[in-house]
Amino acid sequence: MSTTPTISGTPRLTPGGHARITERLHDITENRLPQMRPLLVDRERDERDVAEFERLLEEADTLAVLLAQAEIIADDPTGFEGRVELGMRVHITLADGSSAWVRPVHPAEAFLDEERISMTSPLGIALLGARATHVVWVDAPDGVWACTILEVDPTVSS
């Protein structure tokens, strides 16, 4: 049974993930928090607004620290050895027989689009280090399933 890898050391983000997380931080600090401040001083304020304000502050702090520490993954076509690495696009077969492109990434950027998956997810764990044509076993909460890696695109620039 696989164990979830720990996230330690320098966080590694794709260029697109770094840009989108930067946009999210900017939206929180420049738009959302300023819009909420007047609601907090209202005599009949809603405590849900206070909780959301505090949640946004915490998210902004977390994102700011992540961005300050992050290394941006660069494309390295000459160093590509065929193995799936963080940020690479991978064409796979799914449990239902269909196929999809996925991109294992740092958990902080996994929510950014439909293609990105957390490197700590069962599928991310199974894919990292594998090669095209390999069959990997995904130890998911709803059961173990076989996943065939059809193609590995080493481009991480998006």
N, C-alpha and C positions, 0 to 999 in steps of 0.2 A: 504494500500500500504506500502511495506517495505521501510525503509530508509537504506542507506549504513552506516555500522558502521564506526566510526572513529578509526584510528589506534593511540592509545595513550598508554603511559606507556612503559614498556619494550617489545621490539619486541621479539616474540617467533618463533624460526625456528626449523624445523626438523633436525636431525643429518645429513641426506643426503643433505638437502637444505643448511645447514651451510657449509658443505664440498664443495659443488659445487659453492657456492658464493665465498668461499675462493679461489678456483681454478680460477674463473673468475677474481677476483681482482689480483691474481698473474699473470695471462696471460696479463692483461692490463698493470700492472706496470713493469713487467720484459720482456715482448715481444713487445706488440703493441706500447706503447709510445716510447721505445728506437728505434724501427724501423722507427717511424715517425719523430723523431728529425732532422735527416739530411734533410728531405724535407722542414722543416721550415726555414732553413737558406739559402736555394737556392735563388739566386737573382730573379729567375722567378718562385717563388713558386705559387702553386695553393691555392687559399683561401679556397677551399673545404678541403684541407689537414689541414689548420689551424683550421677550424671549427670542423673537426673530432677530432683533437688533443684536443681541448678545451672540446668537448663532452666527450671524454674518461677520461680526468682529472676530470671532474665533476662526472662521473659515478664512478671512483675510489674513490673519496672522499666520495660519498654517501655510497658505499659499505663498506668502511673502518669504517665509523661511525656506520652503521648498525651492522657490525660484533662486534665492540667494545661494543655495548649496548645489543646485543642479548642474550637471554636465550635459551639454547638448550632444546627442549622438550624431556623428557625421557619417555620410556615405563613404564607403571605402570599397569600391568595386575590385580593386587589386588584391585586397586582403580577404575577399569572400572565399571561404573554403567549403561552401555548400551547406553548412549547418545553420539552422534557424537561430537567430540571435535577437535580442531585444530590439524592437522597432521595425523588424523586417516584415514584409507582407508574405502571407503563406496561404496558398490555395489548398483547401482540404475537402475531404468528404465528411459529411455530418452523419449522425446516427441514423437519420431517416433516408440516407442514400443520396441526398442532394449535395451540392457543393457550395462553398462560400470562401471568400477571402477574409482573413483575419490578420490582426497585427498585435502580437504580444507586446505590451507596454507597461510602464510603471503604473501601479494602481491609481495614482492621482490623475492620470490622463485617460483612463479606461472609459470614462463616461462621455468623452468628447464626440464620439460618433459610433455608428453601428459596427464598424470594422474593428475597432480597438477592443482588445480584451486584456484583462489584468494578467500580468505575468504570474500572479499568485493564484489564479483560478485553476481549476482542474485541467482545462484545456491548455492554458498557458504553460503550466508545469509540464504537461506531456509533450508539447511542441518544442520547447527550448532545447537546443542541442541536437535535434533530429535532422534528417536530410530528406530531400525529395525522394519519393517512392517508399519511404519507411512507413510502416504501420505502427502507430503508437496507441497505447491503451489509455483512455481517459477515465479516471476514477472519479466520476461525478456523483453528486448526492442521490440522483435517481438511478444509479447503476453504472457499471463499467461498460464502455463501448469502444469499438475499434475506429480509429481515425486514420485515413491514408493521406499522406502529404503528397499532393499532386505536383506542386511547384513552389519554389522559394524565390521571391523577388527581394534582393538585398537592399533595395532603395528604402531609406528611412527618412528622406527629406520632407515628407508631408506629414 
